Structures are given as structure tokens and as C-alpha cells.
Amino acid sequence: MPASSEDEYLTVAEIAELLKVNQQTVRNWIADGALAAVRVGPRRVRVRRTDLDAYLTAGAPAARRDPRSTAGDAQATLRAALDRTLKALDGESESELALALGDLRSATGRLSRLLNRKND
């Protein structure tokens, strides 16, 4: 079965080339928690096409200015990651579960960073 656009993962380099920005800019978005990413190794991350599309639709950097909007987005991302993880737990694919858990970890970290920033 062919992969759907939801299953497509992009590298930092691919996103940078697509958006015509520096790779470090993309890494900064990820580190800031503005762009959800999945860690696939000690130094490698991937971004779901749907997460990139949502980030761009939200207005990218403009969306980061409103902490309530960003926290709400992070909560929605966390809910979606929880749903994917629960579905993967019911499935038989260990690789899908590993990806879902990576999404969950990323979403949890993003929300935690946003809440910590808000409380500072």
C-alpha cells in the first residue's frame, strides 16, 4: 500500500530547500517547539508533512507570538500524538508504534517548553 501524505516525513534539509531558508532556521523552529519533529536517532529528526503544513498554515513565526495560540496548538498536537500512539498500540507494527511514541515525546516536550516559558 502506498504511503499517504500523512505518512510522509521530511528532513531538515528538505524543509529548508522547500521553503528557501537556512537549515539552522528549521532547527530553531524545532528547538523552540514551534515545529513538531520526531527524533529518529541521536542527532536526526524528521518532520511529518502534515505538521509542516499546519505550521505554515498557522502563519509560522507569527503564530509563535501568541502564547495562548501556541499552547493550544501544542495541546492539539499532543492529543493527535496520543491518538496515534493508542492506535499503534492496538496495531501490530512495531515501527508504527516507535514513530508514534517519537511523535508523543516531541509533542510532550513542546508543550512542556511552552508552559515553562509562560511561567517564567
N, CA, C and O atoms as a GROMACS GRO file, in nm:
protein
  480
    1MET      N    1   0.084  -0.117   0.000
    1MET     CA    2   0.000   0.000   0.000
    1MET      C    3   0.089   0.124   0.000
    1MET      O    4   0.181   0.132   0.081
    2PRO      N    5   0.063   0.222  -0.090
    2PRO     CA    6   0.147   0.342  -0.094
    2PRO      C    7   0.125   0.428   0.028
    2PRO      O    8   0.017   0.430   0.085
    3ALA      N    9   0.229   0.499   0.067
    3ALA     CA   10   0.221   0.586   0.184
    3ALA      C   11   0.137   0.708   0.152
    3ALA      O   12   0.148   0.765   0.043
    4SER      N   13   0.054   0.749   0.245
    4SER     CA   14  -0.026   0.869   0.225
    4SER      C   15   0.059   0.990   0.260
    4SER      O   16   0.170   0.976   0.313
    5SER      N   17   0.007   1.110   0.230
    5SER     CA   18   0.084   1.230   0.262
    5SER      C   19   0.103   1.244   0.412
    5SER      O   20   0.199   1.308   0.456
    6GLU      N   21   0.011   1.185   0.493
    6GLU     CA   22   0.025   1.190   0.639
    6GLU      C   23   0.146   1.110   0.685
    6GLU      O   24   0.205   1.140   0.789
    7ASP      N   25   0.184   1.008   0.608
    7ASP     CA   26   0.295   0.923   0.646
    7ASP      C   27   0.429   0.978   0.599
    7ASP      O   28   0.534   0.923   0.632
    8GLU      N   29   0.425   1.085   0.520
    8GLU     CA   30   0.548   1.137   0.465
    8GLU      C   31   0.627   1.215   0.571
    8GLU      O   32   0.573   1.304   0.637
    9TYR      N   33   0.754   1.181   0.585
    9TYR     CA   34   0.843   1.250   0.677
    9TYR      C   35   0.949   1.324   0.598
    9TYR      O   36   1.002   1.271   0.500
   10LEU      N   37   0.981   1.445   0.640
   10LEU     CA   38   1.079   1.528   0.572
   10LEU      C   39   1.199   1.553   0.661
   10LEU      O   40   1.187   1.560   0.784
   11THR      N   41   1.315   1.566   0.600
   11THR     CA   42   1.436   1.600   0.673
   11THR      C   43   1.445   1.752   0.688
   11THR      O   44   1.374   1.826   0.620
   12VAL      N   45   1.532   1.796   0.776
   12VAL     CA   46   1.557   1.939   0.792
   12VAL      C   47   1.604   1.999   0.660
   12VAL      O   48   1.561   2.108   0.622
   13ALA      N   49   1.692   1.929   0.592
   13ALA     CA   50   1.744   1.978   0.464
   13ALA      C   51   1.633   1.991   0.360
   13ALA      O   52   1.630   2.089   0.284
   14GLU      N   53   1.543   1.895   0.355
   14GLU     CA   54   1.432   1.901   0.259
   14GLU      C   55   1.340   2.019   0.287
   14GLU      O   56   1.296   2.087   0.195
   15ILE      N   57   1.312   2.042   0.414
   15ILE     CA   58   1.225   2.155   0.451
   15ILE      C   59   1.293   2.287   0.417
   15ILE      O   60   1.231   2.377   0.362
   16ALA      N   61   1.421   2.297   0.450
   16ALA     CA   62   1.496   2.420   0.421
   16ALA      C   63   1.497   2.448   0.271
   16ALA      O   64   1.479   2.563   0.229
   17GLU      N   65   1.518   2.346   0.192
   17GLU     CA   66   1.520   2.364   0.046
   17GLU      C   67   1.381   2.403  -0.005
   17GLU      O   68   1.367   2.492  -0.089
   18LEU      N   69   1.280   2.337   0.046
   18LEU     CA   70   1.142   2.363   0.005
   18LEU      C   71   1.101   2.507   0.035
   18LEU      O   72   1.037   2.573  -0.047
   19LEU      N   73   1.138   2.556   0.154
   19LEU     CA   74   1.098   2.690   0.198
   19LEU      C   75   1.201   2.798   0.166
   19LEU      O   76   1.177   2.916   0.190
   20LYS      N   77   1.314   2.757   0.112
   20LYS     CA   78   1.422   2.851   0.078
   20LYS      C   79   1.470   2.927   0.201
   20LYS      O   80   1.486   3.049   0.200
   21VAL      N   81   1.494   2.849   0.308
   21VAL     CA   82   1.552   2.906   0.430
   21VAL      C   83   1.674   2.824   0.468
   21VAL      O   84   1.697   2.716   0.414
   22ASN      N   85   1.751   2.877   0.560
   22ASN     CA   86   1.869   2.806   0.609
   22ASN      C   87   1.826   2.687   0.695
   22ASN      O   88   1.723   2.693   0.763
   23GLN      N   89   1.903   2.579   0.692
   23GLN     CA   90   1.872   2.462   0.774
   23GLN      C   91   1.867   2.497   0.922
   23GLN      O   92   1.787   2.440   0.996
   24GLN      N   93   1.951   2.589   0.966
   24GLN     CA   94   1.951   2.627   1.107
   24GLN      C   95   1.819   2.693   1.146
   24GLN      O   96   1.774   2.679   1.260
   25THR      N   97   1.757   2.763   1.054
   25THR     CA   98   1.626   2.823   1.080
   25THR      C   99   1.525   2.714   1.112
   25THR      O  100   1.447   2.727   1.207
   26VAL      N  101   1.525   2.608   1.034
   26VAL     CA  102   1.434   2.496   1.059
   26VAL      C  103   1.466   2.432   1.193
   26VAL      O  104   1.375   2.399   1.269
   27ARG      N  105   1.594   2.413   1.223
   27ARG     CA  106   1.633   2.355   1.352
   27ARG      C  107   1.587   2.444   1.468
   27ARG      O  108   1.546   2.394   1.573
   28ASN      N  109   1.594   2.575   1.450
   28ASN     CA  110   1.548   2.668   1.553
   28ASN      C  111   1.398   2.655   1.576
   28ASN      O  112   1.353   2.657   1.691
   29TRP      N  113   1.320   2.642   1.469
   29TRP     CA  114   1.176   2.623   1.482
   29TRP      C  115   1.147   2.498   1.564
   29TRP      O  116   1.059   2.496   1.650
   30ILE      N  117   1.224   2.392   1.537
   30ILE     CA  118   1.205   2.266   1.608
   30ILE      C  119   1.246   2.282   1.755
   30ILE      O  120   1.173   2.241   1.845
   31ALA      N  121   1.362   2.343   1.779
   31ALA     CA  122   1.411   2.362   1.916
   31ALA      C  123   1.317   2.450   1.998
   31ALA      O  124   1.301   2.429   2.118
   32ASP      N  125   1.255   2.549   1.933
   32ASP     CA  126   1.161   2.638   2.001
   32ASP      C  127   1.028   2.570   2.030
   32ASP      O  128   0.946   2.621   2.105
   33GLY      N  129   1.009   2.453   1.970
   33GLY     CA  130   0.883   2.382   1.988
   33GLY      C  131   0.773   2.431   1.896
   33GLY      O  132   0.658   2.389   1.908
   34ALA      N  133   0.807   2.519   1.804
   34ALA     CA  134   0.707   2.572   1.711
   34ALA      C  135   0.674   2.472   1.601
   34ALA      O  136   0.561   2.470   1.551
   35LEU      N  137   0.770   2.391   1.563
   35LEU     CA  138   0.750   2.291   1.459
   35LEU      C  139   0.774   2.153   1.520
   35LEU      O  140   0.884   2.124   1.567
   36ALA      N  141   0.672   2.071   1.520
   36ALA     CA  142   0.682   1.937   1.578
   36ALA      C  143   0.776   1.851   1.495
   36ALA      O  144   0.773   1.856   1.372
   37ALA      N  145   0.857   1.772   1.562
   37ALA     CA  146   0.951   1.683   1.495
   37ALA      C  147   0.963   1.552   1.573
   37ALA      O  148   0.932   1.546   1.692
   38VAL      N  149   1.007   1.450   1.503
   38VAL     CA  150   1.026   1.319   1.562
   38VAL      C  151   1.175   1.287   1.558
   38VAL      O  152   1.237   1.295   1.452
   39ARG      N  153   1.231   1.251   1.671
   39ARG     CA  154   1.372   1.211   1.674
   39ARG      C  155   1.383   1.068   1.623
   39ARG      O  156   1.315   0.978   1.672
   40VAL      N  157   1.470   1.048   1.524
   40VAL     CA  158   1.489   0.915   1.466
   40VAL      C  159   1.629   0.861   1.491
   40VAL      O  160   1.668   0.758   1.436
   41GLY      N  161   1.702   0.929   1.571
   41GLY     CA  162   1.837   0.888   1.607
   41GLY      C  163   1.891   0.989   1.705
   41GLY      O  164   1.821   1.084   1.741
   42PRO      N  165   2.013   0.970   1.748
   42PRO     CA  166   2.068   1.062   1.848
   42PRO      C  167   2.079   1.206   1.797
   42PRO      O  168   2.072   1.301   1.876
   43ARG      N  169   2.096   1.224   1.665
   43ARG     CA  170   2.113   1.358   1.611
   43ARG      C  171   2.022   1.388   1.494
   43ARG      O  172   2.035   1.493   1.431
   44ARG      N  173   1.932   1.299   1.462
   44ARG     CA  174   1.849   1.316   1.344
   44ARG      C  175   1.702   1.331   1.382
   44ARG      O  176   1.652   1.264   1.472
   45VAL      N  177   1.635   1.420   1.310
   45VAL     CA  178   1.492   1.440   1.330
   45VAL      C  179   1.422   1.436   1.195
   45VAL      O  180   1.482   1.458   1.090
   46ARG      N  181   1.293   1.407   1.201
   46ARG     CA  182   1.209   1.412   1.082
   46ARG      C  183   1.082   1.488   1.120
   46ARG      O  184   1.039   1.487   1.235
   47VAL      N  185   1.022   1.552   1.020
   47VAL     CA  186   0.901   1.629   1.041
   47VAL      C  187   0.793   1.572   0.950
   47VAL      O  188   0.813   1.556   0.830
   48ARG      N  189   0.678   1.542   1.008
   48ARG     CA  190   0.565   1.495   0.927
   48ARG      C  191   0.522   1.608   0.834
   48ARG      O  192   0.520   1.725   0.873
   49ARG      N  193   0.487   1.572   0.713
   49ARG     CA  194   0.439   1.670   0.616
   49ARG      C  195   0.317   1.744   0.674
   49ARG      O  196   0.305   1.865   0.656
   50THR      N  197   0.228   1.672   0.742
   50THR     CA  198   0.109   1.736   0.798
   50THR      C  199   0.144   1.838   0.907
   50THR      O  200   0.078   1.940   0.918
   51ASP      N  201   0.249   1.810   0.987
   51ASP     CA  202   0.292   1.905   1.090
   51ASP      C  203   0.352   2.031   1.026
   51ASP      O  204   0.328   2.142   1.074
   52LEU      N  205   0.428   2.013   0.918
   52LEU     CA  206   0.484   2.128   0.847
   52LEU      C  207   0.371   2.211   0.786
   52LEU      O  208   0.373   2.334   0.795
   53ASP      N  209   0.275   2.145   0.724
   53ASP     CA  210   0.162   2.216   0.664
   53ASP      C  211   0.084   2.295   0.770
   53ASP      O  212   0.045   2.409   0.746
   54ALA      N  213   0.063   2.234   0.886
   54ALA     CA  214  -0.009   2.303   0.995
   54ALA      C  215   0.070   2.424   1.044
   54ALA      O  216   0.013   2.529   1.071
   55TYR      N  217   0.201   2.408   1.054
   55TYR     CA  218   0.288   2.518   1.098
   55TYR      C  219   0.280   2.635   1.000
   55TYR      O  220   0.270   2.750   1.040
   56LEU      N  221   0.285   2.603   0.871
   56LEU     CA  222   0.280   2.707   0.769
   56LEU      C  223   0.142   2.771   0.762
   56LEU      O  224   0.131   2.892   0.743
   57THR      N  225   0.038   2.692   0.777
   57THR     CA  226  -0.098   2.744   0.774
   57THR      C  227  -0.123   2.838   0.891
   57THR      O  228  -0.195   2.938   0.878
   58ALA      N  229  -0.063   2.807   1.006
   58ALA     CA  230  -0.080   2.890   1.125
   58ALA      C  231  -0.006   3.023   1.113
   58ALA      O  232  -0.023   3.110   1.198
   59GLY      N  233   0.074   3.038   1.010
   59GLY     CA  234   0.146   3.163   0.992
   59GLY      C  235   0.288   3.156   1.040
   59GLY      O  236   0.353   3.260   1.057
   60ALA      N  237   0.338   3.038   1.063
   60ALA     CA  238   0.476   3.013   1.105
   60ALA      C  239   0.518   3.107   1.217
   60ALA      O  240   0.459   3.101   1.325
   61PRO      N  241   0.617   3.196   1.196
   61PRO     CA  242   0.664   3.278   1.306
   61PRO      C  243   0.555   3.363   1.371
   61PRO      O  244   0.562   3.389   1.492
   62ALA      N  245   0.457   3.408   1.296
   62ALA     CA  246   0.350   3.490   1.354
   62ALA      C  247   0.273   3.411   1.461
   62ALA      O  248   0.229   3.469   1.560
   63ALA      N  249   0.256   3.283   1.441
   63ALA     CA  250   0.182   3.201   1.537
   63ALA      C  251   0.256   3.190   1.670
   63ALA      O  252   0.194   3.168   1.773
   64ARG      N  253   0.388   3.205   1.669
   64ARG     CA  254   0.464   3.192   1.792
   64ARG      C  255   0.449   3.314   1.882
   64ARG      O  256   0.482   3.306   2.000
   65ARG      N  257   0.398   3.426   1.829
   65ARG     CA  258   0.388   3.546   1.910
   65ARG      C  259   0.278   3.538   2.014
   65ARG      O  260   0.287   3.603   2.118
   66ASP      N  261   0.173   3.461   1.988
   66ASP     CA  262   0.061   3.449   2.080
   66ASP      C  263   0.076   3.322   2.161
   66ASP      O  264   0.047   3.214   2.109
   67PRO      N  265   0.119   3.330   2.288
   67PRO     CA  266   0.144   3.209   2.365
   67PRO      C  267   0.020   3.124   2.384
   67PRO      O  268   0.030   3.002   2.391
   68ARG      N  269  -0.099   3.186   2.394
   68ARG     CA  270  -0.221   3.106   2.410
   68ARG      C  271  -0.246   3.023   2.285
   68ARG      O  272  -0.280   2.905   2.296
   69SER      N  273  -0.228   3.082   2.167
   69SER     CA  274  -0.248   3.010   2.043
   69SER      C  275  -0.146   2.897   2.031
   69SER      O  276  -0.180   2.786   1.992
   70THR      N  277  -0.022   2.926   2.065
   70THR     CA  278   0.082   2.827   2.055
   70THR      C  279   0.058   2.713   2.153
   70THR      O  280   0.075   2.596   2.117
   71ALA      N  281   0.020   2.745   2.276
   71ALA     CA  282  -0.008   2.641   2.374
   71ALA      C  283  -0.128   2.557   2.328
   71ALA      O  284  -0.128   2.435   2.344
   72GLY      N  285  -0.228   2.622   2.273
   72GLY     CA  286  -0.344   2.549   2.221
   72GLY      C  287  -0.305   2.457   2.107
   72GLY      O  288  -0.352   2.344   2.099
   73ASP      N  289  -0.219   2.507   2.020
   73ASP     CA  290  -0.170   2.424   1.909
   73ASP      C  291  -0.090   2.306   1.963
   73ASP      O  292  -0.102   2.194   1.913
   74ALA      N  293  -0.009   2.332   2.064
   74ALA     CA  294   0.072   2.226   2.122
   74ALA      C  295  -0.016   2.121   2.189
   74ALA      O  296   0.013   2.001   2.182
   75GLN      N  297  -0.122   2.164   2.253
   75GLN     CA  298  -0.215   2.070   2.315
   75GLN      C  299  -0.285   1.985   2.208
   75GLN      O  300  -0.305   1.865   2.226
   76ALA      N  301  -0.323   2.048   2.097
   76ALA     CA  302  -0.388   1.974   1.988
   76ALA      C  303  -0.290   1.873   1.928
   76ALA      O  304  -0.328   1.760   1.895
   77THR      N  305  -0.165   1.913   1.913
   77THR     CA  306  -0.063   1.822   1.860
   77THR      C  307  -0.042   1.705   1.955
   77THR      O  308  -0.026   1.591   1.912
   78LEU      N  309  -0.043   1.734   2.086
   78LEU     CA  310  -0.027   1.628   2.186
   78LEU      C  311  -0.145   1.531   2.180
   78LEU      O  312  -0.126   1.409   2.187
   79ARG      N  313  -0.266   1.584   2.168
   79ARG     CA  314  -0.384   1.497   2.158
   79ARG      C  315  -0.374   1.406   2.035
   79ARG      O  316  -0.403   1.286   2.043
   80ALA      N  317  -0.333   1.464   1.922
   80ALA     CA  318  -0.319   1.385   1.799
   80ALA      C  319  -0.212   1.278   1.816
   80ALA      O  320  -0.229   1.165   1.771
   81ALA      N  321  -0.101   1.313   1.882
   81ALA     CA  322   0.006   1.215   1.906
   81ALA      C  323  -0.042   1.104   1.998
   81ALA      O  324  -0.007   0.987   1.979
   82LEU      N  325  -0.121   1.140   2.099
   82LEU     CA  326  -0.177   1.038   2.188
   82LEU      C  327  -0.268   0.942   2.111
   82LEU      O  328  -0.263   0.821   2.130
   83ASP      N  329  -0.351   0.998   2.024
   83ASP     CA  330  -0.441   0.915   1.943
   83ASP      C  331  -0.361   0.820   1.853
   83ASP      O  332  -0.393   0.701   1.844
   84ARG      N  333  -0.256   0.873   1.787
   84ARG     CA  334  -0.172   0.787   1.701
   84ARG      C  335  -0.106   0.677   1.782
   84ARG      O  336  -0.094   0.564   1.736
   85THR      N  337  -0.061   0.710   1.904
   85THR     CA  338   0.005   0.612   1.989
   85THR      C  339  -0.092   0.503   2.033
   85THR      O  340  -0.058   0.384   2.031
   86LEU      N  341  -0.212   0.542   2.071
   86LEU     CA  342  -0.312   0.443   2.110
   86LEU      C  343  -0.349   0.351   1.994
   86LEU      O  344  -0.363   0.230   2.013
   87LYS      N  345  -0.364   0.407   1.875
   87LYS     CA  346  -0.394   0.325   1.757
   87LYS      C  347  -0.278   0.230   1.727
   87LYS      O  348  -0.299   0.114   1.693
   88ALA      N  349  -0.156   0.282   1.741
   88ALA     CA  350  -0.038   0.198   1.714
   88ALA      C  351  -0.026   0.087   1.817
   88ALA      O  352   0.019  -0.023   1.784
   89LEU      N  353  -0.065   0.113   1.940
   89LEU     CA  354  -0.062   0.008   2.044
   89LEU      C  355  -0.157  -0.106   2.008
   89LEU      O  356  -0.129  -0.222   2.037
   90ASP      N  357  -0.269  -0.073   1.947
   90ASP     CA  358  -0.365  -0.175   1.906
   90ASP      C  359  -0.322  -0.247   1.779
   90ASP      O  360  -0.371  -0.356   1.750
   91GLY      N  361  -0.232  -0.186   1.704
   91GLY     CA  362  -0.186  -0.245   1.578
   91GLY      C  363  -0.075  -0.346   1.601
   91GLY      O  364  -0.037  -0.376   1.714
   92GLU      N  365  -0.024  -0.396   1.492
   92GLU     CA  366   0.081  -0.499   1.500
   92GLU      C  367   0.218  -0.448   1.457
   92GLU      O  368   0.316  -0.522   1.465
   93SER      N  369   0.225  -0.324   1.412
   93SER     CA  370   0.350  -0.273   1.358
   93SER      C  371   0.434  -0.206   1.466
   93SER      O  372   0.396  -0.103   1.522
   94GLU      N  373   0.548  -0.265   1.495
   94GLU     CA  374   0.639  -0.206   1.594
   94GLU      C  375   0.698  -0.075   1.544
   94GLU      O  376   0.721   0.017   1.622
   95SER      N  377   0.722  -0.067   1.413
   95SER     CA  378   0.780   0.056   1.359
   95SER      C  379   0.680   0.172   1.368
   95SER      O  380   0.720   0.285   1.395
   96GLU      N  381   0.551   0.144   1.345
   96GLU     CA  382   0.449   0.248   1.359
   96GLU      C  383   0.439   0.293   1.504
   96GLU      O  384   0.421   0.412   1.531
   97LEU      N  385   0.450   0.200   1.597
   97LEU     CA  386   0.447   0.234   1.739
   97LEU      C  387   0.568   0.320   1.775
   97LEU      O  388   0.555   0.417   1.850
   98ALA      N  389   0.684   0.286   1.724
   98ALA     CA  390   0.804   0.363   1.752
   98ALA      C  391   0.790   0.507   1.700
   98ALA      O  392   0.828   0.601   1.769
   99LEU      N  393   0.735   0.522   1.580
   99LEU     CA  394   0.714   0.657   1.526
   99LEU      C  395   0.611   0.734   1.608
   99LEU      O  396   0.629   0.852   1.636
  100ALA      N  397   0.504   0.665   1.646
  100ALA     CA  398   0.401   0.730   1.727
  100ALA      C  399   0.456   0.775   1.862
  100ALA      O  400   0.425   0.884   1.909
  101LEU      N  401   0.538   0.691   1.923
  101LEU     CA  402   0.598   0.728   2.051
  101LEU      C  403   0.694   0.846   2.035
  101LEU      O  404   0.702   0.932   2.123
  102GLY      N  405   0.765   0.851   1.923
  102GLY     CA  406   0.851   0.965   1.894
  102GLY      C  407   0.771   1.093   1.881
  102GLY      O  408   0.811   1.199   1.930
  103ASP      N  409   0.656   1.084   1.812
  103ASP     CA  410   0.567   1.200   1.799
  103ASP      C  411   0.517   1.244   1.936
  103ASP      O  412   0.511   1.363   1.967
  104LEU      N  413   0.482   1.146   2.018
  104LEU     CA  414   0.431   1.175   2.152
  104LEU      C  415   0.538   1.245   2.236
  104LEU      O  416   0.510   1.342   2.306
  105ARG      N  417   0.659   1.196   2.228
  105ARG     CA  418   0.770   1.257   2.303
  105ARG      C  419   0.793   1.401   2.258
  105ARG      O  420   0.811   1.491   2.340
  106SER      N  421   0.792   1.422   2.127
  106SER     CA  422   0.813   1.556   2.072
  106SER      C  423   0.701   1.651   2.115
  106SER      O  424   0.728   1.764   2.156
  107ALA      N  425   0.577   1.605   2.105
  107ALA     CA  426   0.463   1.689   2.141
  107ALA      C  427   0.463   1.722   2.290
  107ALA      O  428   0.432   1.835   2.329
  108THR      N  429   0.500   1.625   2.372
  108THR     CA  430   0.506   1.648   2.517
  108THR      C  431   0.615   1.750   2.550
  108THR      O  432   0.593   1.840   2.632
  109GLY      N  433   0.730   1.736   2.487
  109GLY     CA  434   0.839   1.830   2.509
  109GLY      C  435   0.803   1.971   2.466
  109GLY      O  436   0.836   2.068   2.534
  110ARG      N  437   0.735   1.982   2.351
  110ARG     CA  438   0.695   2.113   2.302
  110ARG      C  439   0.601   2.181   2.401
  110ARG      O  440   0.621   2.297   2.436
  111LEU      N  441   0.499   2.109   2.446
  111LEU     CA  442   0.404   2.169   2.540
  111LEU      C  443   0.472   2.205   2.671
  111LEU      O  444   0.444   2.309   2.730
  112SER      N  445   0.561   2.119   2.717
  112SER     CA  446   0.633   2.146   2.842
  112SER      C  447   0.717   2.274   2.830
  112SER      O  448   0.717   2.357   2.920
  113ARG      N  449   0.789   2.289   2.718
  113ARG     CA  450   0.871   2.409   2.698
  113ARG      C  451   0.785   2.534   2.694
  113ARG      O  452   0.821   2.637   2.750
  114LEU      N  453   0.670   2.524   2.625
  114LEU     CA  454   0.581   2.641   2.616
  114LEU      C  455   0.525   2.679   2.753
  114LEU      O  456   0.518   2.797   2.787
  115LEU      N  457   0.486   2.581   2.830
  115LEU     CA  458   0.433   2.610   2.963
  115LEU      C  459   0.541   2.666   3.055
  115LEU      O  460   0.514   2.755   3.135
  116ASN      N  461   0.662   2.613   3.045
  116ASN     CA  462   0.771   2.666   3.126
  116ASN      C  463   0.803   2.810   3.091
  116ASN      O  464   0.828   2.892   3.179
  117ARG      N  465   0.802   2.841   2.960
  117ARG     CA  466   0.825   2.977   2.915
  117ARG      C  467   0.718   3.072   2.967
  117ARG      O  468   0.746   3.184   3.008
  118LYS      N  469   0.594   3.024   2.964
  118LYS     CA  470   0.482   3.104   3.010
  118LYS      C  471   0.493   3.136   3.158
  118LYS      O  472   0.454   3.244   3.201
  119ASN      N  473   0.546   3.041   3.237
  119ASN     CA  474   0.558   3.058   3.381
  119ASN      C  475   0.682   3.137   3.422
  119ASN      O  476   0.695   3.176   3.538
  120ASP      N  477   0.774   3.160   3.329
  120ASP     CA  478   0.897   3.235   3.362
  120ASP      C  479   0.872   3.384   3.369
  120ASP      O  480   0.965   3.460   3.396
   0.00000   0.00000   0.00000
